[in-house]
Amino acid sequence: MEHNPPAAWFAEAARAAETQGAGNLIRVILVVMILGSVLTAWFLLRGYKSKDE
């Protein structure tokens, strides 16, 4: 397995994006943002549960 520097990987991704468009990247970013928001809300709000025991 050969080692590719980050700049080469980024250049290759940019060339691929020219042919594919940005649709897949935007979908991935949106899914990650939504999942991150849900997990953050769950983590913050779980501390506000009322403990009646």
N, C-alpha and C positions, 0 to 999 in steps of 0.2 A: 504494500500500500504506500503510495507516494504522498509526501507532505505538500499541501498547497497552502501558500501564505494567504492570510485573510483578504488581501487586496485582490488576489487572483480569483478567489471564490466570489467576492463581491462583483467583480467585472463579469464573471460568467453568469451570475444571477441577473445582472443588468441586461446582458445580451438575451437571456431567456425571457425576461420580462417584455422585451420589445416584441417578441413573437406571440406571447401569451396574453399580454395585457396585465393590468394590476388587479384583476378580479379575485384571483385566489389569495393574494396577499391581503387584500382588504377584508375578505371573509375570515381569514385566520386572525387578523387583528381584532375584528369585531367579536369573534367568539371568545378570544382570550380576554378582552375587556369585559364582556358580559359575565363570564365565569368568575373573573377576578372581583367584579363588583358584588356578585351574589355571595361569594365566599367571605369577602370583607364584611358585608352586612350581617351574615350569619355569625361571624366571629365576634363582631361588636355587640350585636343584639342578644347573644346567648347569655351575657352577663347580667341582663336586666330581667331574667326570669324570676318570677316571685316564688320564693321557697316557703310554702305554707306548712312544712313538716316540722 
